[in-house]
Amino acid sequence: MSFTSFADFLAMGGYAPYVWTCYGATLLTLAVIVAGLRRQKKKLMETIRLQHPERQAVAPGRIVVKQTAEDS
């Protein structure tokens, strides 16, 4: 399908409400999934930090274990 103008593209041959609603619903669903995953990761990292105080986060996603005298 080819469009002669940008307005024709937006109209989608008369099916614009259906097409753009589907695009919007898809983008909204993806945004909710990404937000949920970020929230879940943040909660998990906080849980790990509280359960393992001997570990110190150096950079996001990286954990460094401090060596003790017992490890040597």
DOLO-64549 format. One record per residue: residue in one letter; x, y, z of N, C-alpha, C in turn; residue number from 0. Coordinates in steps of 0.001 Angstrom, whole numbers, plus 500000, padded with zeros to 6 digits. Example, Ala and Ser with C-alpha at 12.3 -4.5 7.8 and 13.67 -1.06 7.14 Angstrom:
code:a; n.xx:513190; n.yy:494310; n.zz:507800; ca.xx:512300; ca.yy:495500; ca.zz:507800; c.xx:513200; c.yy:496700; c.zz:507800; pos:0
code:s; n.xx:512850; n.yy:497750; n.zz:507080; ca.xx:513670; ca.yy:498940; ca.zz:507140; c.xx:512900; c.yy:500030; c.zz:507870; pos:1
END
This chain:
code:m; n.xx:500844; n.yy:498838; n.zz:500000; ca.xx:500000; ca.yy:500000; ca.zz:500000; c.xx:500896; c.yy:501233; c.zz:500000; pos:0
code:s; n.xx:500672; n.yy:502131; n.zz:499105; ca.xx:501450; ca.yy:503370; ca.zz:499069; c.xx:500535; c.yy:504549; c.zz:499379; pos:1
code:f; n.xx:501104; n.yy:505551; n.zz:499984; ca.xx:500351; ca.yy:506741; ca.zz:500383; c.xx:500862; c.yy:507939; c.zz:499603; pos:2
code:t; n.xx:499939; n.yy:508811; n.zz:499201; ca.xx:500323; ca.yy:509986; ca.zz:498418; c.xx:500700; c.yy:511166; c.zz:499306; pos:3
code:s; n.xx:500301; n.yy:511132; n.zz:500553; ca.xx:500658; ca.yy:512214; ca.zz:501478; c.xx:500742; c.yy:511656; c.zz:502899; pos:4
code:f; n.xx:501268; n.yy:512488; n.zz:503768; ca.xx:501378; ca.yy:512085; ca.zz:505171; c.xx:499988; c.yy:511946; c.zz:505794; pos:5
code:a; n.xx:499057; n.yy:512774; n.zz:505385; ca.xx:497684; ca.yy:512683; ca.zz:505887; c.xx:497052; c.yy:511351; c.zz:505482; pos:6
code:d; n.xx:497328; n.yy:510909; n.zz:504263; ca.xx:496827; ca.yy:509598; ca.zz:503821; c.xx:497441; c.yy:508474; c.zz:504661; pos:7
code:f; n.xx:498717; n.yy:508640; n.zz:504980; ca.xx:499382; ca.yy:507653; ca.zz:505829; c.xx:498706; c.yy:507587; c.zz:507198; pos:8
code:l; n.xx:498443; n.yy:508754; n.zz:507794; ca.xx:497794; ca.yy:508788; ca.zz:509102; c.xx:496373; c.yy:508233; c.zz:509053; pos:9
code:a; n.xx:495690; n.yy:508425; n.zz:507928; ca.xx:494317; ca.yy:507930; ca.zz:507784; c.xx:494280; c.yy:506422; c.zz:507592; pos:10
code:m; n.xx:495373; n.yy:505834; n.zz:507119; ca.xx:495495; ca.yy:504386; ca.zz:506922; c.xx:494344; c.yy:503798; c.zz:506112; pos:11
code:g; n.xx:493963; n.yy:504497; n.zz:505092; ca.xx:492923; ca.yy:503978; ca.zz:504204; c.xx:491575; c.yy:503813; c.zz:504891; pos:12
code:g; n.xx:491303; n.yy:504623; n.zz:505892; ca.xx:490035; ca.yy:504547; ca.zz:506604; c.xx:490065; c.yy:503665; c.zz:507838; pos:13
code:y; n.xx:491174; n.yy:502989; n.zz:508072; ca.xx:491298; ca.yy:502088; ca.zz:509218; c.xx:492133; c.yy:502686; c.zz:510343; pos:14
code:a; n.xx:492339; n.yy:503987; n.zz:510313; ca.xx:493215; ca.yy:504648; ca.zz:511283; c.xx:492857; c.yy:504359; c.zz:512741; pos:15
code:p; n.xx:491590; n.yy:504440; n.zz:513135; ca.xx:491297; ca.yy:504189; ca.zz:514562; c.xx:491745; c.yy:502800; c.zz:515017; pos:16
code:y; n.xx:491600; n.yy:501814; n.zz:514172; ca.xx:491985; ca.yy:500455; ca.zz:514534; c.xx:493509; c.yy:500292; c.zz:514546; pos:17
code:v; n.xx:494140; n.yy:500819; n.zz:513516; ca.xx:495592; ca.yy:500673; ca.zz:513382; c.xx:496305; c.yy:501399; c.zz:514509; pos:18
code:w; n.xx:495978; n.yy:502672; n.zz:514728; ca.xx:496687; ca.yy:503469; ca.zz:515722; c.xx:496352; c.yy:503025; c.zz:517143; pos:19
code:t; n.xx:495149; n.yy:502507; n.zz:517356; ca.xx:494817; ca.yy:501948; ca.zz:518675; c.xx:495681; c.yy:500729; c.zz:518965; pos:20
code:c; n.xx:495894; n.yy:499905; n.zz:517963; ca.xx:496741; ca.yy:498718; ca.zz:518141; c.xx:498189; c.yy:499113; c.zz:518420; pos:21
code:y; n.xx:498693; n.yy:500096; n.zz:517669; ca.xx:500050; ca.yy:500578; ca.zz:517930; c.xx:500158; c.yy:501148; c.zz:519339; pos:22
code:g; n.xx:499181; n.yy:501943; n.zz:519745; ca.xx:499191; ca.yy:502539; ca.zz:521081; c.xx:499128; c.yy:501487; c.zz:522175; pos:23
code:a; n.xx:498263; n.yy:500500; n.zz:522000; ca.xx:498140; ca.yy:499429; ca.zz:522995; c.xx:499440; c.yy:498633; c.zz:523100; pos:24
code:t; n.xx:500075; n.yy:498392; n.zz:521971; ca.xx:501345; ca.yy:497659; ca.zz:521971; c.xx:502433; c.yy:498446; c.zz:522691; pos:25
code:l; n.xx:502549; n.yy:499729; n.zz:522372; ca.xx:503568; ca.yy:500563; ca.zz:523027; c.xx:503298; c.yy:500696; c.zz:524520; pos:26
code:l; n.xx:502043; n.yy:500843; n.zz:524904; ca.xx:501696; ca.yy:500926; ca.zz:526320; c.xx:502049; c.yy:499626; c.zz:527036; pos:27
code:t; n.xx:501749; n.yy:498496; n.zz:526423; ca.xx:502069; ca.yy:497200; ca.zz:527019; c.xx:503575; c.yy:497034; c.zz:527199; pos:28
code:l; n.xx:504343; n.yy:497397; n.zz:526193; ca.xx:505803; ca.yy:497305; ca.zz:526293; c.xx:506342; c.yy:498225; c.zz:527377; pos:29
code:a; n.xx:505796; n.yy:499428; n.zz:527489; ca.xx:506235; ca.yy:500374; ca.zz:528519; c.xx:505939; c.yy:499830; c.zz:529916; pos:30
code:v; n.xx:504774; n.yy:499226; n.zz:530095; ca.xx:504414; ca.yy:498643; ca.zz:531397; c.xx:505347; c.yy:497486; c.zz:531732; pos:31
code:i; n.xx:505669; n.yy:496664; n.zz:530755; ca.xx:506576; ca.yy:495531; ca.zz:530985; c.xx:507965; c.yy:496034; c.zz:531376; pos:32
code:v; n.xx:508483; n.yy:497012; n.zz:530651; ca.xx:509813; ca.yy:497554; ca.zz:530954; c.xx:509828; c.yy:498189; c.zz:532339; pos:33
code:a; n.xx:508797; n.yy:498966; n.zz:532670; ca.xx:508727; ca.yy:499593; ca.zz:533991; c.xx:508670; c.yy:498537; c.zz:535091; pos:34
code:g; n.xx:507908; n.yy:497496; n.zz:534878; ca.xx:507819; ca.yy:496413; ca.zz:535863; c.xx:509146; c.yy:495697; c.zz:536055; pos:35
code:l; n.xx:509838; n.yy:495453; n.zz:534970; ca.xx:511145; ca.yy:494791; ca.zz:535063; c.xx:512161; c.yy:495665; c.zz:535787; pos:36
code:r; n.xx:512141; n.yy:496956; n.zz:535515; ca.xx:513058; ca.yy:497866; ca.zz:536217; c.xx:512759; c.yy:497906; c.zz:537707; pos:37
code:r; n.xx:511465; n.yy:497957; n.zz:538057; ca.xx:511069; ca.yy:497967; ca.zz:539460; c.xx:511485; c.yy:496657; c.zz:540137; pos:38
code:q; n.xx:511297; n.yy:495543; n.zz:539442; ca.xx:511664; ca.yy:494235; ca.zz:539982; c.xx:513176; c.yy:494137; c.zz:540187; pos:39
code:k; n.xx:513951; n.yy:494646; n.zz:539234; ca.xx:515406; ca.yy:494612; ca.zz:539362; c.xx:515859; c.yy:495465; c.zz:540538; pos:40
code:k; n.xx:515256; n.yy:496640; n.zz:540684; ca.xx:515622; ca.yy:497533; ca.zz:541779; c.xx:515341; c.yy:496871; c.zz:543121; pos:41
code:k; n.xx:514177; n.yy:496218; n.zz:543241; ca.xx:513806; ca.yy:495533; ca.zz:544474; c.xx:514759; c.yy:494373; c.zz:544751; pos:42
code:l; n.xx:515115; n.yy:493609; n.zz:543713; ca.xx:516029; ca.yy:492486; ca.zz:543865; c.xx:517416; c.yy:492954; c.zz:544296; pos:43
code:m; n.xx:517900; n.yy:494024; n.zz:543683; ca.xx:519227; ca.yy:494534; ca.zz:544045; c.xx:519238; c.yy:495036; c.zz:545489; pos:44
code:e; n.xx:518149; n.yy:495642; n.zz:545931; ca.xx:518057; ca.yy:496094; ca.zz:547318; c.xx:518038; c.yy:494901; c.zz:548272; pos:45
code:t; n.xx:517327; n.yy:493847; n.zz:547916; ca.xx:517294; ca.yy:492635; ca.zz:548731; c.xx:518678; c.yy:492018; c.zz:548838; pos:46
code:i; n.xx:519381; n.yy:491945; n.zz:547728; ca.xx:520749; ca.yy:491393; ca.zz:547735; c.xx:521656; c.yy:492251; c.zz:548598; pos:47
code:r; n.xx:521514; n.yy:493571; n.zz:548463; ca.xx:522360; ca.yy:494484; ca.zz:549247; c.xx:522118; c.yy:494294; c.zz:550741; pos:48
code:l; n.xx:520871; n.yy:494108; n.zz:551140; ca.xx:520552; ca.yy:493935; ca.zz:552557; c.xx:520977; c.yy:492566; c.zz:553079; pos:49
code:q; n.xx:520913; n.yy:491537; n.zz:552244; ca.xx:521279; ca.yy:490188; ca.zz:552670; c.xx:522785; c.yy:489968; c.zz:552696; pos:50
code:h; n.xx:523531; n.yy:490761; n.zz:551917; ca.xx:524984; ca.yy:490595; ca.zz:551821; c.xx:525671; c.yy:491931; c.zz:552043; pos:51
code:p; n.xx:525726; n.yy:492394; n.zz:553288; ca.xx:526336; ca.yy:493702; ca.zz:553545; c.xx:527842; c.yy:493723; c.zz:553282; pos:52
code:e; n.xx:528467; n.yy:492549; n.zz:553217; ca.xx:529912; ca.yy:492508; ca.zz:552959; c.xx:530249; c.yy:492831; c.zz:551506; pos:53
code:r; n.xx:529228; n.yy:492844; n.zz:550666; ca.xx:529441; ca.yy:493162; ca.zz:549254; c.xx:529131; c.yy:494629; c.zz:549025; pos:54
code:q; n.xx:529903; n.yy:495239; n.zz:548170; ca.xx:529716; ca.yy:496658; ca.zz:547898; c.xx:529537; c.yy:496846; c.zz:546401; pos:55
code:a; n.xx:528482; n.yy:497528; n.zz:546010; ca.xx:528243; ca.yy:497796; ca.zz:544591; c.xx:529226; c.yy:498844; c.zz:544108; pos:56
code:v; n.xx:529948; n.yy:498524; n.zz:543048; ca.xx:530913; ca.yy:499453; ca.zz:542474; c.xx:530261; c.yy:500241; c.zz:541354; pos:57
code:a; n.xx:529533; n.yy:499571; n.zz:540528; ca.xx:528829; ca.yy:500197; ca.zz:539411; c.xx:527512; c.yy:499444; c.zz:539249; pos:58
code:p; n.xx:526538; n.yy:500066; n.zz:538594; ca.xx:525264; ca.yy:499367; ca.zz:538414; c.xx:525464; c.yy:498005; c.zz:537758; pos:59
code:g; n.xx:524968; n.yy:496971; n.zz:538414; ca.xx:525051; ca.yy:495632; ca.zz:537851; c.xx:526317; c.yy:494887; c.zz:538194; pos:60
code:r; n.xx:527250; n.yy:495545; n.zz:538879; ca.xx:528510; ca.yy:494870; ca.zz:539229; c.xx:528655; c.yy:494833; c.zz:540740; pos:61
code:i; n.xx:529048; n.yy:493690; n.zz:541258; ca.xx:529232; ca.yy:493528; ca.zz:542689; c.xx:530646; c.yy:493025; c.zz:542932; pos:62
code:v; n.xx:531325; n.yy:493659; n.zz:543872; ca.xx:532685; ca.yy:493275; ca.zz:544219; c.xx:532652; c.yy:492690; c.zz:545617; pos:63
code:v; n.xx:533284; n.yy:491551; n.zz:545797; ca.xx:533348; ca.yy:490910; ca.zz:547105; c.xx:534669; c.yy:491286; c.zz:547737; pos:64
code:k; n.xx:534578; n.yy:491853; n.zz:548953; ca.xx:535799; ca.yy:492202; ca.zz:549673; c.xx:536388; c.yy:490932; c.zz:550268; pos:65
code:q; n.xx:537687; n.yy:490763; n.zz:550127; ca.xx:538339; ca.yy:489589; ca.zz:550672; c.xx:538613; c.yy:489803; c.zz:552151; pos:66
code:t; n.xx:538419; n.yy:488752; n.zz:552908; ca.xx:538700; ca.yy:488796; ca.zz:554342; c.xx:539944; c.yy:487945; c.zz:554612; pos:67
code:a; n.xx:540371; n.yy:487950; n.zz:555851; ca.xx:541549; ca.yy:487165; ca.zz:556236; c.xx:541279; c.yy:485671; c.zz:556035; pos:68
code:e; n.xx:540022; n.yy:485251; n.zz:556182; ca.xx:539675; ca.yy:483848; ca.zz:556018; c.xx:539813; c.yy:483389; c.zz:554574; pos:69
code:d; n.xx:539607; n.yy:484317; n.zz:553617; ca.xx:539686; ca.yy:483977; ca.zz:552199; c.xx:541121; c.yy:483772; c.zz:551730; pos:70
code:s; n.xx:542091; n.yy:484365; n.zz:552415; ca.xx:543490; ca.yy:484315; ca.zz:551966; c.xx:544133; c.yy:483017; c.zz:552285; pos:71
END
